[in-house]
Amino acid sequence: MPVDASLIEILACPACHAPLADRSDADPAELRCTGTECGLAYPVRDGIPVLLVDEARRPA
């Protein structure tokens, strides 16, 4: 389930405050930090972004 585009416009990475890129159509669904230093990927569960640093996937 995709995240509403108007919501993505106002969300930011909790760790570094960079904008998030919508990857909710990917598998797994996630919002990815666009910051060059951070790059965390936050899961999207049932169309709801889980913006907790402890739940985020670290870049490979």
C-alpha positions as CSV (number, residue, x, y, z in Angstrom):
1,M,0.0,0.0,0.0
2,P,1.6,3.3,-1.1
3,V,2.2,6.2,1.3
4,D,0.2,9.4,0.5
5,A,2.4,11.8,-1.5
6,S,1.4,14.8,0.6
7,L,2.6,13.0,3.7
8,I,6.0,12.2,2.1
9,E,6.5,15.9,1.3
10,I,6.5,16.8,5.0
11,L,8.3,13.7,6.4
12,A,12.1,13.8,7.1
13,C,14.6,11.3,8.4
14,P,14.5,11.2,12.2
15,A,18.3,10.6,12.3
16,C,19.6,13.4,10.0
17,H,16.5,15.4,9.0
18,A,17.1,14.8,5.2
19,P,14.1,14.3,2.9
20,L,12.8,10.8,2.4
21,A,12.4,9.0,-1.0
22,D,9.3,6.9,-1.5
23,R,10.0,3.3,-2.1
24,S,6.7,2.0,-0.9
25,D,6.1,0.2,-4.2
26,A,9.3,-1.9,-3.7
27,D,9.6,-5.1,-1.9
28,P,10.0,-4.5,1.0
29,A,8.1,-1.2,1.1
30,E,10.2,1.5,2.6
31,L,11.0,5.2,2.8
32,R,14.7,5.8,2.2
33,C,16.7,8.7,3.5
34,T,18.3,10.8,0.8
35,G,21.1,12.1,3.0
36,T,24.6,11.1,1.8
37,E,25.9,10.3,5.2
38,C,22.8,8.5,6.5
39,G,20.9,6.4,3.9
40,L,18.6,4.6,6.4
41,A,15.6,2.8,5.0
42,Y,12.4,3.0,7.2
43,P,9.8,0.2,6.8
44,V,6.2,0.9,5.6
45,R,3.7,-1.4,7.2
46,D,0.1,-1.4,6.0
47,G,0.7,2.0,4.4
48,I,2.1,3.6,7.6
49,P,5.7,4.6,7.7
50,V,7.6,3.4,10.9
51,L,10.0,6.2,11.4
52,L,12.0,4.7,14.3
53,V,15.8,4.6,13.9
54,D,15.8,1.3,15.8
55,E,13.5,-0.2,13.1
56,A,15.4,1.2,10.1
57,R,17.6,-0.9,7.8
58,R,21.2,0.2,7.5
59,P,22.5,0.7,4.0
60,A,24.4,-2.3,2.5
